[in-house]
Amino acid sequence: MSGSTPPTPPAEAVGVEGCLLPGYKPFKPEDHGLLAGLEPDPAAGAGEAGDQASEFGQQPPGPRLGIGMDSCVIPLRHGGLSLVQTTDFFYPLVDDPYMMGRIACANVLSDLYAMGITECDNMLMLLSVSQKMNEKERERAMPLLMRGFRDAAEEGGTSVTGGQTVVNPWIIVGGVASVVCQPSEFIMPDGAVPGDVLVLTKPLGTQVAVNAHQWLDQPERWNKIKLVVSKEEVKEAYQEAMFSMATLNRTAAGLMHKFQAHAGTDVTGFGLLGHANNLAAQQRSEVSFVIHNLPIIAKMAAISKACGNLFNLIQGTSAETSGGLLVCLPREQAAKFCSEMKSQGSGFGGQGAAGGAWIIGIVEKGDRRARIIDKPRIIEVPPRGSPAANQDNSTPSPAPSPNVS
């Protein structure tokens, strides 16, 4: 660090805690685009904020999970309880401040939901305001962003009681989620056994959708994909990605208990294969995950292919933000889980064909690694509100088959 003095933050940003700013204004159409140009290129991928548990001193008995998975589980000194806590933050990736706040909150809570936890005792919000924003832009965008975060927290049955706001070269948004649990309230992510089935609860392709939407105004990039997708399809996919990312994984967390899930994680910055590998490495049994099916927002696989190796969506390493849960379920329970996810699903923005879950692979004996087969089946998931989605919702769908071969 040099000895230079950092810029003085604006008075209204100093000491602001969480969502406690008064004077929220209703969202208006002209507020779209307030965050455009203030984030790094999403093609660089989303970062993962590491969850850490202190190893100092004598530890109380009980299950413990520290660095490496979604949340830390710390046994407390009182009555067999455990503290489950997580933190996450990232740069904005959509241009709607309110939706970006919802996405950030859903992304933080998802780490609890990945362990089957459906309740959260408290949330803090972390927010950095960009130096590039003038006072008028700050006054419009930041309250909307915080309002979205607060609304999603309330949807999750919790509230934001504080946090920290700073000034930074870039906007950064995230938070901390904490809950004190009985052992029966969470599912440790280490119980997968051969014969289990892998289920994914949101479609892939959010990073591709966000980038393609930005490319509508960049002719040199748009020319690479215009032969495989229309501008209307890109706009529909972007809306679907935004609604999907803003949808809480709380329903799936509850169903993990009902259908005896053995392990779970959420799919975010490391992509499907990265998180599947992390989960496989955590297992007590010598197992491997084999992924056969890839549910992807419609047309995003074609865009990814047209861009060469930029996204690696089919290879499973394309970053997702606030993605679905990847759950290991007993084979006899997987189809029921998927069916109930579809019947209960009413994600943010309304129920559409994107609501539900998909059986994507199997658990077999192995070396605690995950892989995607050479030619996986691509399941095109139509955006909600599209003609294909409306047609899908007008007719009953059979329960997914556990046969993933």
Disulfide bonds with the S-S distance in Angstrom:
none
